[in-house]
Amino acid sequence: MTSIEDIYRYDQGRRFQNTNQVYHLPNDDEELKRLDVQHQAICLYLEKLYFGPVEDVVKRQLEKGTQPQILDVGTGSGTWAVQMAQQFSTTKVTGIDFVPVKREDAPPNLSFELCDVTKELDRFLEGSFDVVHVRFLVLGITDWHALIRGCLRLLRPGGVLLNIEPNLGVVQESSQANGPASEKLWKSVLGMWEKRGIDLSVISRITQYFGKLEAEKIIRQSETRFERIPIGEWHTDARLKEVGRLTMLDVESAIPALMPTLNTRGHTATFLSPFLIQSKLDE
């Protein structure tokens, strides 16, 4: 049995999970707040909790007299799972993560389970979910083919896999215009992730892989959308300006959260100032 002491470690005042050696970001109250800001930005941009035929899938199972099952892979703060359980009260929603998730506002049709999504998805029965949701796991996954196939195995016939990932390789390209401090910082961050097998531009290969699965008739249909989400309050549209404000808050919180790891690569907190200041100037 795994104890709380085994799950967590502490570094420079931040709490980190201690079960997965790839994922670097903390798991404390401050980080959970950042994830909720990120969630707000995504949902405000999409103007809903997801894109995809979730309503149709849920309705079809209800018409069969079967309770629809929804799985949130890498649930983080659990907010998406809570809101989905509230919106689809006739479903059973399960959120999984490699650290415990506690939500006082969790409705009765929602449960959270400990599960390392990189190696323990096979504990769930094949064909046991109607909707599987994967969002922003790019910093914790080294084998995307295994994750996608694992998620597809869990789907009932006619089920849907929802996946949203950022293309952080775009940030790499744009960072070169932000001056030497920003470029140096981003190269360090890139090196840190690449050393652990993380490909920040993997989104293009994920898209190709879905196309391959569709061609092999492993999945019936795939749909891909590429969106440019603003960072900063520069947009003239009020909704997108708010999205940009939230996204900037997300970025500003994420970089200091990486400080314990960046410190091991020779950077200090003062080194972050030029990057954050330049980001604001770019608005």
C-alpha positions as CSV (number, residue, x, y, z in Angstrom):
1,M,0.0,0.0,0.0
2,T,1.3,3.5,-0.9
3,S,1.4,6.0,1.9
4,I,1.0,9.8,1.7
5,E,4.7,10.1,2.5
6,D,5.5,8.0,-0.6
7,I,3.2,10.1,-2.9
8,Y,4.6,13.5,-2.1
9,R,7.9,15.3,-1.8
10,Y,8.6,18.9,-0.9
11,D,11.1,21.3,-2.5
12,Q,11.6,25.0,-1.9
13,G,8.2,25.4,-0.2
14,R,6.3,23.6,-2.9
15,R,4.7,20.1,-2.8
16,F,5.3,17.7,-5.7
17,Q,4.1,14.2,-6.5
18,N,6.7,11.6,-6.0
19,T,5.3,8.7,-8.1
20,N,6.0,9.8,-11.7
21,Q,9.6,10.9,-12.6
22,V,8.6,12.7,-15.8
23,Y,6.0,15.3,-14.6
24,H,7.7,18.3,-13.0
25,L,5.0,20.7,-11.9
26,P,3.9,20.9,-8.3
27,N,0.8,19.4,-6.7
28,D,-0.2,21.9,-4.0
29,D,-3.0,24.4,-3.4
30,E,-1.2,27.1,-5.5
31,E,-0.8,24.7,-8.4
32,L,-4.4,23.6,-8.2
33,K,-5.5,27.2,-8.4
34,R,-3.4,27.6,-11.6
35,L,-5.0,24.6,-13.1
36,D,-8.4,26.0,-12.4
37,V,-7.4,29.3,-14.1
38,Q,-6.2,27.2,-17.1
39,H,-9.6,25.4,-17.0
40,Q,-11.5,28.7,-17.1
41,A,-9.4,29.9,-20.0
42,I,-10.0,26.8,-22.1
43,C,-13.7,26.6,-21.3
44,L,-14.2,30.3,-22.0
45,Y,-12.5,29.9,-25.3
46,L,-14.5,26.8,-26.3
47,E,-17.7,28.3,-24.7
48,K,-18.3,24.9,-23.2
49,L,-16.6,22.1,-21.3
50,Y,-15.6,20.1,-24.4
51,F,-15.9,19.8,-28.1
52,G,-17.3,16.6,-29.6
53,P,-20.6,14.7,-29.7
54,V,-20.8,14.1,-25.9
55,E,-24.5,14.8,-25.7
56,D,-25.3,12.3,-28.5
57,V,-23.2,9.5,-26.8
58,V,-24.8,10.1,-23.4
59,K,-28.3,10.1,-24.9
60,R,-27.7,6.9,-26.9
61,Q,-26.7,5.0,-23.7
62,L,-29.6,6.4,-21.7
63,E,-32.0,5.2,-24.5
64,K,-30.5,1.7,-24.1
65,G,-31.2,1.8,-20.4
66,T,-27.4,2.0,-19.6
67,Q,-25.8,4.6,-17.3
68,P,-23.3,6.5,-19.4
69,Q,-19.7,6.4,-18.0
70,I,-17.2,9.3,-18.4
71,L,-13.5,9.1,-17.5
72,D,-11.3,12.1,-16.9
73,V,-7.7,11.0,-17.4
74,G,-5.2,13.1,-15.5
75,T,-8.0,15.0,-13.7
76,G,-5.7,17.5,-11.9
77,S,-7.8,19.8,-9.7
78,G,-10.9,17.7,-10.6
79,T,-12.8,20.8,-11.7
80,W,-13.7,19.5,-15.2
81,A,-14.9,16.2,-13.7
82,V,-17.0,18.1,-11.2
83,Q,-18.7,20.3,-13.8
84,M,-19.3,17.4,-16.2
85,A,-20.9,15.4,-13.4
86,Q,-23.1,18.4,-12.6
87,Q,-24.0,19.0,-16.2
88,F,-24.7,15.3,-16.9
89,S,-26.2,14.2,-13.7
90,T,-27.5,10.8,-15.1
91,T,-23.9,9.7,-15.9
92,K,-21.2,8.2,-13.7
93,V,-18.0,10.3,-13.9
94,T,-14.6,9.0,-12.7
95,G,-11.5,11.2,-12.4
96,I,-8.1,9.6,-12.2
97,D,-4.7,11.0,-11.3
98,F,-1.5,9.8,-9.7
99,V,-2.2,11.9,-6.6
100,P,-5.3,12.0,-4.4
101,V,-8.1,14.5,-5.4
102,K,-10.4,15.8,-2.7
103,R,-13.4,17.9,-3.7
104,E,-16.1,18.9,-1.2
105,D,-18.3,20.0,-4.1
106,A,-18.2,16.6,-5.8
107,P,-21.7,15.4,-6.7
108,P,-22.8,11.8,-5.9
109,N,-22.2,10.6,-9.5
110,L,-18.5,11.5,-9.3
111,S,-15.6,9.6,-7.8
112,F,-11.8,10.0,-7.9
113,E,-9.3,7.2,-8.0
114,L,-5.5,7.0,-7.7
115,C,-4.1,5.9,-11.0
116,D,-0.8,6.5,-12.9
117,V,-2.2,7.0,-16.4
118,T,1.1,6.1,-18.0
119,K,1.0,2.5,-16.8
120,E,-2.2,1.6,-15.0
121,L,-5.0,2.2,-17.4
122,D,-5.3,-1.6,-18.0
123,R,-6.8,-1.9,-14.5
124,F,-10.1,-0.7,-16.1
125,L,-12.2,-3.2,-18.0
126,E,-12.2,-3.0,-21.8
127,G,-15.2,-1.1,-23.2
128,S,-16.2,0.3,-19.8
129,F,-16.6,4.1,-20.7
130,D,-18.5,6.1,-23.2
131,V,-16.4,9.3,-23.0
132,V,-12.7,9.5,-22.2
133,H,-11.3,12.9,-21.7
134,V,-7.5,13.8,-21.9
135,R,-6.4,17.4,-21.6
136,F,-3.0,19.1,-21.3
137,L,-1.0,16.0,-20.4
138,V,1.8,16.9,-22.8
139,L,4.3,17.5,-19.9
140,G,3.8,14.1,-18.4
141,I,3.6,11.6,-21.3
142,T,6.5,10.1,-23.2
143,D,4.6,7.4,-25.1
144,W,1.5,8.9,-26.6
145,H,0.7,5.8,-28.8
146,A,0.4,3.7,-25.7
147,L,-1.8,6.3,-23.9
148,I,-4.1,6.7,-26.9
149,R,-4.4,3.0,-27.5
150,G,-5.0,2.5,-23.7
151,C,-7.8,5.1,-23.8
152,L,-9.4,3.7,-26.9
153,R,-9.4,0.2,-25.3
154,L,-11.6,1.6,-22.6
155,L,-14.3,2.9,-24.9
156,R,-17.5,1.2,-25.6
157,P,-18.6,0.9,-29.3
158,G,-19.7,4.4,-30.4
159,G,-17.8,6.1,-27.6
160,V,-15.7,9.2,-28.0
161,L,-12.1,10.1,-27.0
162,L,-11.7,13.9,-26.3
163,N,-8.1,15.2,-26.4
164,I,-6.9,18.8,-26.1
165,E,-3.1,19.5,-26.0
166,P,-1.1,22.7,-26.5
167,N,1.6,22.9,-29.1
168,L,4.4,24.3,-27.0
169,G,6.8,24.1,-29.9
170,V,5.1,27.3,-31.2
171,V,6.2,29.0,-28.0
172,Q,9.7,27.9,-28.7
173,E,9.6,29.6,-32.2
174,S,8.0,32.8,-30.9
175,S,10.3,33.1,-27.9
176,Q,13.3,34.0,-30.1
177,A,11.7,37.4,-30.6
178,N,11.6,38.0,-26.9
179,G,15.3,38.7,-26.4
180,P,18.2,36.6,-25.0
181,A,16.9,36.1,-21.5
182,S,13.6,34.6,-22.7
183,E,15.4,32.5,-25.3
184,K,17.9,31.2,-22.7
185,L,15.1,30.3,-20.3
186,W,13.0,28.5,-22.8
187,K,16.0,26.5,-24.1
188,S,16.6,25.4,-20.6
189,V,13.0,24.4,-20.1
190,L,13.0,22.6,-23.4
191,G,16.2,20.7,-22.4
192,M,14.7,19.8,-19.1
193,W,11.7,18.1,-20.7
194,E,13.5,16.6,-23.7
195,K,15.9,14.9,-21.3
196,R,12.9,13.1,-19.9
197,G,11.5,12.1,-23.3
198,I,8.9,14.9,-23.5
199,D,8.2,16.2,-27.0
200,L,6.6,19.7,-26.8
201,S,5.6,19.6,-30.5
202,V,3.9,16.2,-30.2
203,I,0.5,17.5,-31.1
204,S,1.2,17.2,-34.9
205,R,2.2,13.5,-34.4
206,I,-0.9,12.8,-32.3
207,T,-3.0,14.1,-35.2
208,Q,-1.2,11.9,-37.7
209,Y,-1.6,8.9,-35.4
210,F,-5.4,9.5,-35.1
211,G,-5.5,9.6,-38.9
212,K,-3.6,6.3,-39.1
213,L,-6.0,4.7,-36.6
214,E,-8.9,5.9,-38.7
215,A,-7.3,4.5,-41.9
216,E,-6.8,1.2,-40.2
217,K,-10.5,1.3,-39.1
218,I,-9.5,1.0,-35.4
219,I,-11.6,4.2,-34.9
220,R,-14.6,5.2,-37.1
221,Q,-13.9,8.9,-37.4
222,S,-11.5,11.5,-36.1
223,E,-11.8,15.3,-36.0
224,T,-9.0,17.8,-35.4
225,R,-9.2,21.5,-34.7
226,F,-6.2,23.8,-34.4
227,E,-6.8,26.9,-32.5
228,R,-4.7,30.0,-31.6
229,I,-5.5,31.0,-28.0
230,P,-4.4,34.5,-27.1
231,I,-1.9,35.2,-24.3
232,G,-2.3,38.6,-22.8
233,E,-5.1,41.2,-23.0
234,W,-4.4,42.4,-26.5
235,H,-7.5,41.1,-28.3
236,T,-10.3,43.5,-29.2
237,D,-13.0,40.9,-28.6
238,A,-14.1,41.1,-25.0
239,R,-14.4,37.3,-24.5
240,L,-11.0,36.6,-26.1
241,K,-9.4,39.4,-24.2
242,E,-10.6,37.7,-21.0
243,V,-9.2,34.4,-22.3
244,G,-5.9,36.1,-22.9
245,R,-5.9,37.5,-19.4
246,L,-6.5,34.1,-17.9
247,T,-3.9,32.4,-20.1
248,M,-1.3,35.0,-19.0
249,L,-2.1,34.2,-15.4
250,D,-1.6,30.6,-16.2
251,V,1.8,31.2,-17.8
252,E,2.9,33.6,-15.0
253,S,2.1,30.9,-12.4
254,A,3.5,28.0,-14.3
255,I,7.1,29.3,-14.8
256,P,7.7,30.0,-11.1
257,A,6.3,26.6,-10.3
258,L,9.2,25.1,-12.3
259,M,11.8,27.0,-10.2
260,P,12.9,24.1,-8.1
261,T,13.7,22.1,-11.2
262,L,15.2,25.1,-13.0
263,N,17.4,25.8,-10.0
264,T,19.1,22.5,-10.6
265,R,20.0,23.8,-14.1
266,G,21.7,26.9,-12.7
267,H,18.8,29.5,-12.8
268,T,17.6,31.6,-9.9
269,A,14.3,33.3,-9.3
270,T,15.7,36.7,-10.3
271,F,16.4,35.2,-13.8
272,L,12.7,34.8,-14.4
273,S,12.0,38.6,-14.1
274,P,13.2,39.5,-17.7
275,F,11.0,36.8,-19.1
276,L,7.9,37.8,-17.3
277,I,8.4,41.5,-17.9
278,Q,9.0,40.9,-21.6
279,S,5.8,38.8,-21.8
280,K,3.8,41.8,-20.4
281,L,5.5,44.2,-22.8
282,D,4.5,41.9,-25.7
283,E,0.8,42.5,-24.9
